[in-house]
Amino acid sequence: MKNIKMKSSFVLALTLLLTVVLSACGNSSDSSADGKVTISFLHWRGEDTQAFQKIIDQFEAKNPNIKVDMQTLTSDQYQSTAQAKLTDGSVGDVFASFPGAQYAALSKAGLYTDLTNESFLKNYNADLIDVGAKDGKQWALPYQLVYNQPIYNTEIFKKYNLTPPTDWDGFLKLCATLKQNGIIPIAFAGADIGPGQLMNTMVMNNEPSEDIFTKVEAGQAKLTDEFWVKTLTQFKELNDNGYFQDNSLGTKDAAAGALFIQGKAAMLASGSYQLAQNAKQNPELKQALLAPITVSADQAKYEGVHTSTFMLGVNSRSKHQAEAKKFLEFLSQPDVASQYANETGQNVTLKDITYDSPELKIAGDWADKKTIFQPRFTILNSENQKAVTNSIQSVLGGATPEQAAQDAQAIVDQQIK
């Protein structure tokens, strides 16, 4: 009997020991033996990891019981896989999202934690973070401020006595002058980002209202309406006149950027996010921003396009929301945001920010201009968004604007059904 009791006690003790060990193993990603909580920070800005790591080190020094594990994906991977990774709560206690289709999908999936009553919201420019609000509540905080309009080489413009035009005829004449002098007017990454970037300034003054793409997705307007057919027609006009480089549809972002950086192209159809990268590769480059005005000067409603993006949120499935909010609060301090901005070359949406670099000041000059939120990101269905940008590629490939618009509308109709 004594032996049986000893064996039973031994088995019980062993079971308890295994339970403790397995429990510790199961929670290894959440906490460590010294009691530290580990939170995951998930985003797509691989080029910002060094700057973010400095900020994380500072945060961990002030919060020794919290460790931040940063994980990055490419932007394409992020848009296709982030939702699946966030759903079980094991990754992305704090995460970033794109506005538009991705934000809408993540919001619909209930993956955001309500931030409405957090004190650090007061550090942000309210007009620049409303894209992260829904139903009267703040769910995400857009951290970056981008101006999605072409960059131009100010020295080339000065050499040929050119200034940013205020109407479509003026823009065409500017492009003609550049081409006549052996300069590519617009470096256009038609194989990837170009259509989704340049479409914004091309459509901003053509569209009858800021919510036109919302109406298209609701079946209340169509891509075959005048505003989009006109935009495609103007893309065709630029292409037919040779104002893009040869084989623009086969040109990717890096190759288009190289044409501009090397001074072979006068304009680059991207956005302010590329200013710092250009300057790093060519410190002698003098840059500024302009937007094609596709109407007469007296009909122009907007001077350019802005996007509040890199939308930071706290995962509703997170087991460590308090710690996640503490990290988000740290990122939301103006001095920390200023540090991030100056080290990455990205403008931010917070108030009281100090910009040191010339590139950030170039973008900062647009703060007082009349800009519209990026039209492409008002398209909330990713298939519809692809249909719109693909219609631009179709026109550059030889389709008529009317046919390209019809093909795109057919996809929208399918999504509505």
Secondary structure, DSSP 8 states (H G I E B T S, - for coil): -HHHHHHHHHHHHHHHHHHHHHHHHHTTTTB-TT--EEEEEEES-GGGHHHHHHHHHHHHHH-TTEEEEEEE--HHHHHHHHHHHHHTSSS-SEEEE-TTHHHHHHHHTT-B---TT-GGGGGB-HHHHGGGEETTEE--EEEEEEE-S-EEEHHHHHHTT----SSHHHHHHHHHHHHHTT-EEEE--TTTTHHHHHHHHHHHTTSSSTTHHHHHHTTSS-TTSHHHHHHHHHHHHHHHTT-B-TTGGG--HHHHHHHHHTTSEEEESS-GGGHHHHHHH-TT--EEE-----S-GGG---SEEEEEEEEEEEBTT-S-HHHHHHHHHHHTSHHHHHHHHHHHT-EESBSS----SHHHHHHHGGGGS-EEE-GGGG---HHHHHHHHHHHHHHHTT--HHHHHHHHHHHHHHHH-
